[in-house]
Amino acid sequence: MFKRRDGVVSQIASKKLVLLDVDGGEYYSLNDVGTRVWELSDGSHSLEQIINTLIEEHDAPGDVIRADVTELVEDLVVEKLLVKVS
């Protein structure tokens, strides 16, 4: 499971979710799929649950969604915007 790290502020701007890492001063923007991943990363959904939710919500091949979501979550962890929780 993953959750949003404390110290990351999010706000919708120009139809995109903008994230600000308060500690590092870096800005990030997420498209609609990334925004949904961010919303579901609340510490109560596993990566598999997030992927399955997006597969249900979007008309795209499941393997493409799985690969894209996995890559995004990995990137958000590397950037220290998401943290893995047990």
URLIN-V480965 format. One line per field, one symbol per residue. burial: b if it has 24 or more other C-alpha atoms within 12 Angstrom, else e. Layout:
burial = ???
This chain:
burial = ebbbbeebebeeeeeebbbbbeeeeeebbbeebbbbbbbbbeeeeebeebbbbbbeeeeeeeeebbeebbebbeebeeebbbbeee
